[in-house]
C-alpha cells in the first residue's frame, strides 16, 4: 500500500490546479468524441458516399484544421490562451451540430471544414497553457497524464459510439457537441489566463516576424516534418482502417471495439511510460517508436479477422505510447517562451496537413494500388522516420540545451493575468 501511494504521489503530485482543470476538460471532451472515430463509416454507410468522397470530406476537416492551428497559435500569443480556447470550443460545438444535420456532399464538406477550423484552433492555446503552468521538471509526467486522459476518454467513446450509432448517427453529433460545451464551461469558470506580457512578447507580436522566425528555425522544421510523416501513417486508423474492416465483413461496433484497444492499452500502460523512457535518448526512443508504429500498420495488410486487426492496433499503439511524451516535451523545450503559442500552432499544423492529405492519399493508394500497398507503404514511412530521428536528434538536443541555458524556453517563475492585447485588425 505504501509503495502504491508513493507511486501515485510521484505520478500525480505537485501539479498546479489549472493543469487539473485542463485535464478534466480534456477527459470530458474525449468521452464524447464520437464523431471523428466513426466519420468514415458514417459517410460511406449512412450517407452513401464513396471511399474517395469520404476521404475528401476528411481531408476538408484537415484543411480547416490547418487554418485553425495557424490562427489558434497566433491568437493564443496575441489575444490570450483563455479567450482562444473558449471561442474554439463554442464554435466547435455549434459546427458539430451543423455537420450532424448536413446531408448534401457540399454541405457535409463545408461543415467538416469549419468544424476542423474551430476544433484545431484550441490545440495551440491548450498546449501553450500547459507549458505556461507546468515547470519543466514536471512536463513529461504532466503531458503523459493528459495523454492518458485523452485515451481513457477515447477508449470509452469508441466502444459507446459503436452502440450509440445503432440508435442513430445524429446522437453521436449531439453528445459530441454537449461534451465540448461542458469543457468550455470548465474553462470559463475555473481557468484563468496564463499568458504573461513581456517586452519580448510585444516585440515579437507581429505575425510576419513570428512566422519568419519559425521558418528560419530549421531544427524545429525538421522535427515538424518528421511528425507530419508519422501523422500520415497514424491517421489511417480513422480513415482507411474502418473501410478496410468493413470490406472484411466486420460491423461498425466491431471496429469500435477494436480501435478501443488503442485507448485501453494507453490507459493501462501510459502511466508507467515516463519512468521507462526517463533518462534515455529521446532520439532513440522516437526512432524505436517509428519502427514499431510502422510495423503495426504494415501488418494490417494481412488482417482479415477482428482479432488480427486488434493485434495490429496493439502493436502500433506501443509505438504511439513511446512517441507522444517525448514529442510533447521536445515541443516545449524547442519553443521560445514569447512564441510558445505559434510554435504549438506550427506543430499542430503538421497534424492538420496530415489530416487533409492522409485520407485522400490513403483512399487513392487503396483504390489504385490495392489495400496491401497502402499498409506496406505505412511500414516504409516508419523506417524513414526512424532514420530521420537518429540523424536530426543531436541538433534538437543542442537547441533545447541552448534555450534552457538562456531561459528562453522556461516557464515564467510567476504567472500573472495578462493585460488584453487585441488581435491585429481588432
N, C-alpha and C positions, 0 to 999 in steps of 0.2 A: 504493500500500500504506500509506504514511504517513497519507494522508487517511482511509483506511478505519479504521485504528487510532485516529485521533483522533476519528472519528465514534462508534466503539464505546465509547471511553472516556467521551465526552461523554454517551452514551446510558445506559450501564450502570455507570459508575464511581462509587465513593464511597457506594454504598448499603449500609446495615447488613446483617450476616449474617442477622438474624432476618427481614428482608424477603425474602431469597433462599430461606430455608426455607419461608416462606409462599408464595412464588412457585412453588416446586417442588411443594408440596402442591396448589396450585391447578391446575397443569398436569396432574398425575397424575389428580386427581379429574375434571377435564374430559375427559381422554382416555377415561374410562369413562362419560361422562354420556349414555348411550344412551336412557334410558327416557323422559324428558320430550320429547325430539325426536320420538319415534315413538308417544307415548302415544295421540294421537288416532287414528292409523291402527290401532294395536293394539286399541283399544276398539271401533272400528267394523267392522274386518275380521276380527279374530281372535275377539273376544267377541260380535260381532253386535249391539252397541248402536247406537241411532240417533245422528244428529249431535247432537240435543238432549241425549240421555243422556250422550254423551261430553263435551259442554260442561258438564253438571252435575258430572261427575267432575273435570274440570279446574278447575272453579270451587271444588270442595271442597278441592282441592290449594291453591288460592289462599287460601281461607278459613283453612285450617290454617296457611299461611304468614303470614297477617296476625297470628294469635295468636303464632306463633313469633317473628316480627320484634319484636313488642312485648315479649314475655318475654325474648327474647335480648338486647335492648338494655338492659333493666333488670338482668339478671343480669351482663352484662359490666361494668357500672359498680359493682355491689354485691358480686358473688361473684368476679369476675375474668374477664379475656378468655380465658385458657387453659382453665380448667375448663368454661367455657361452650362453647368450641369442641370440646373432647373429648366432652362429653356429647352435643352436637348431632350430631357425626359418627358416634358409636357408635349412637345411636338411629336415625339416618338409614339406616345400613347394615342394621340389623335390620328396619326397616319397608320397606325396598326389597325384601328377600326376601319379606316377608309379602305385599306387593302383587303380586309375581310369582306367588304360589300362590293368590291370591284368584280366585274365579270368579263368584259371585253379584254382582249390581249393588250391593247394600248393603255387601258385604264389600270390593269394589273401591273404593267411595266412602269407606268408613271408612279403608281403607289409604292412599288418596290424601290424606285429611285429616291423618292422623298423620304421614305422610311429609313433607307440606308444613310441618307444625309443626317437626319436627326439622331439616329441610334449611334452612329460612329463619332458624331461631334462630341459626345460625352467622354469618350475614351481618353483623349489627351488631357482633359481637365481632371479626370479621375486619377490618372497616373501621376500628374504633376502634384495634385493634392496629397497623394500617398507619400511622394518623395518629400514634400514640404514638412509633413508632420512626423515622419519616422526617421530617427537618426540612422546614419549609415551603418552602424554596427548591428542594427536590428532589421535591416531591409530584407535580407534573404529570408528570414522566417516570416516577416510581415507579408511579403509577396507570396510566399508559399501558403500561408493561411488564407489569403484572399483567393488564390488559385484553388485551394481546397473548397472554399465556399462556392466558387463558380461551378465546380464539378459535382459537388453534392447536389446543388440545385439542378444541374444539367441531367444527372443520373435519374433523379426523381421525375423531372419534366419529360424525359424521353419515354419512360415507362407509362406515365399517366397520359401523355399525349396520344399514345397508341390506342388507348381505350377511349379517351375523350373524342378522338376523331370518329369513332363509330357512332357517337351521338350527334355528330355534325361538325364539319370543319370550322364553322363560324365560331363555335365555342372556344376553339384554340386562340383565335384572334382576340376575343373578348377577355379571356383570362390573361393573356399576354399584356394587353393594354392596361388591365387593372393592376397587375403587379408593377408595371412601370410607373403608374401613378402613385402607388404606395411608396416606392423608392423616392419619388420626387417629394413627397410629404416628409419623409425622414430627413432628407437633405434640408428642406425648408425649415423644419423645426429644430433640428439638432446640430447641423453642421454650419460652422461659421466660415468666413473667408480665411484662407491661409496664406494667400499671396502677400509678400512684403514688398513695398515700393522702395527701391533704392536708386541711387544715381545711375548705376549701370543699367538698371531696368529702363529708366527714362531714355537713356542714351541709345538703347537698342530697340526702342519701341517701334521704329519704322519697319514695316513688314518687309520691304525690299532688302534692307540691310540685314535683317534677321535671316531671311531665306538665302541670301548670298553667303552668309556665314556657314549655313548648313551645307550648301552646295560646294563650298570650298573645303569642307571637312571630309576628306577622302576616307579617313579611318572609319568615321561613322557611316558614310555612304556604303562602304564595303559591307559593314555589319548589316545595314538595312537591306542591301541587295541579297545577302545570303538568307535573310529572313523571308524575303519575297519568294525565293526558290522553295523554301520549306513550306510556306503558306500555300503555294500552288499544289503541292502534294497533299498537305493536310486537309485542305478544303474539299478534296474529292469525297470525303466521308459524308458531306451533306449535299453533294451534287450528283456524282455518278454512282456512289455506293448504294444508295437506296434504289436507284434504277436497275443496277446490276442484280440486287437481291430480288427485286420484283420479277426480273427476267428468269430468275431461278425458281420462281413459283412461290416465293415467300411473301407473307402478308405485311402490311404496314405495322401491325402490332409486333410481329417478329422482328422487323427492323428496329423498332423502338426498344425492344428488349436487348437486342444485340448491341446497339450503339450505346445503351445504358451501361454496358460493361466498361466502357471508357471512363465514365464518371465514377462507377463503383470502385474500380481499381485505384483511381486517383484519390478518392476519399479514404480508402484503406491505407494506401502507401505513401501519399504525398507528405504527410506529417513527419515521416522518417527520412525523406529525401534530403532535406537540408543537412542533416548530420552525415549522411552518406557522402555528399559531394563537398562538404566544407573542407577547405584547405587543399583541394585538388585543383589542378589546372583547368580553368574554365574552357580553354580552347579544346582540351582533350575531352572534357565532358560533352561539349557541344558537338564535336566530331562523332563521338560514340552515339549520341542521341540521333544524329542524322542517319547513321548507318542502320540503327535499329528501326527507326521510323520507316526508312526506305524498304527494309526487309519486310515489315508488316504489310505495307501497302502492296509490295511486289507479290507476296503470297496470295493476295486476293485474286490473282489471275487463275488460281487453281481451285478456288472455293465454289461450292455449289450447294452446300447444306448450311443450316443455321449454326451448327457447332463449329464448322470450319471458318465461316465468316467471323464468329465470335473469337476464335483463336487469333485471326489476323488483327482484330481490333485490340486484343490484349497486348499483342507484340508492339504495334505502333504506339500504343498508349504508354508503354515503358519509355520509348523514345521521347514522347511528349513530356513526360514527367521529369526527365533529365534536362530537357531543353528549357522549359519555362522559367524556373527560378534563376538559372544562370543568365538568360536573356534579360529578365527584369532588372537584376542588379547591374548588369552592364549598361543598360539604358540610363539608369540613374547615375552611374559613375561617369558616363561619357557626355552627360548633358550639362553645359554651363548653367548656373543657377538662374541667370536672368533670361535664359532662353528655354527654360525647362518645358513649358507647355508646347512650344513649337518643335522641340526635339521629340517630344512624345508624339506630336502630330505627324512628324516625318516617319517615325516608326510605324504608327498606326496606318499611315498611307500605304506602306508596303502590304499590309493585310488587306486593305481595301482594293488596291490594284489587283492583288491575287483573287479577291472576291469577284472582281469584274472579269478577270481573264480565265480563272480556273474552270468554272462551269462551261464556258463557251469552248475553251480549248479541249477540256475533257470530253464534251459531247462530240466535237468534231473528230477527235482521235478515235473515240469509241465507234463512231459510225463509219469512218473512212478506213481505219486500220484494224479495228477489232478490239474486243474487251481486253485480251491478254496484252496487247501492245500498250494500252493505257497504263496498266499496273506495272509492267516491266519498266516503262518509262519513269514511273514514280520511283522505283528502286534505283535507277540510274541517277536521277536527280539527287537522291540521298547520298550517293557516293561522291558526287561533285561537291555537294555542300560540305561533307566531311573534310575533303582536301582543302576547300576554301577556308574553313575554320582553323585548320592546322597552320596554314600559310599566313593568314592575317591576324591570328591571335596575339603574337608578341607585340605588334604595333598597337593593338587595342589596349593591352595591359600597360604599355608605356604611356599612352594618352590618359588612361584612368589615373595612373600614379601622378602624372603632372597636374591634373585637375585637383586631386586630393591635396597635393603639396601646396598649391596656390589658394586652396579653399573655394575655388570656383564651382566645384561640384558638390559642396557640402550644404546641408540644410541650414537655414538661419538658426542661430542659437535661441532666439526667442521669436515667437510668432505674434504678429500684430494684425489688427483688422486693416486691410488695405484701403486707402482712400480711393474713391471711384475714379477711374480713368475711362473716358468714353472711347469706344472704338472709332477708327477713322471714318469720317463721314457722318458721325453721330452728333 
